[in-house]
């Protein structure tokens, strides 16, 4: 399974469900909005610390973000 692709799709899905733009999410995570885009497109890996922050922000688990659970 391509975890980077699943992760990117889930980040985009959760971001949109929470009414956030890439810029707004980037500001919350203190990264550049192009970084969010590259994660959502599966071009770059998400650092572990950011993965944990995303799970907290979206009130989900890292397993869900990685596609290990539904």
N, C-alpha and C positions, 0 to 999 in steps of 0.2 A: 504494500500500500504506500502511496506517496503522501506522507504526512504533511509535507510542506504545502501541497496543493489543497488538501483537506483543511488544514489550518487557515490558509488564506481565504478559502471560501467561507469558513465559519466566522472569521474576523469580519469579513465584509457583511455577511448576513446579520450578525449581532450588532454591528455598527449601525446598519440601516434600521434594524428593528428598534434601536434605541434613539433614533432620530439624530444621529451624529454624522457630520461630514468627516472626510479624511482629515481635514485641518483641525477640527475640534478634537478628534481622537488623538491626533499627534500632539496637540497642546496638552492634553491630559497626561500623556505618557512622556512628555518632554523630548519628543523626537521630531524630525522633519516630516512634513506631510508626504514627501516623496518616499519616505521610508515605509509609511503605511501602505502606499500604493504598491511598492515592491513586495511587501509581505502578502498583500491580498492577491497579487498575481503569481505568487509562489517563486519569485525571482531571488529572494533572500530568506535566509533562516531567521526566525524570531529568537532572540536571546532568551534564555531560561527565565531570567528575572522579569522580563517583559511579559512572557507567557503567564507567569504567576499574576502579574498586575492586571492583565487582560481578564483572567479568570475572576479576579476580585471585582473588577469594574463591571463585568457583565453578569455577575452572580452565577457563575457556572464553574465547572471543573476544568483542570488542564486536560484530563482524559477526554472530555467532550470536545474541547478545542482541537485536540490532535486526532479526533475521529475514532478514538478507542471505545467510546460509548455513544449512545444516541440520546 
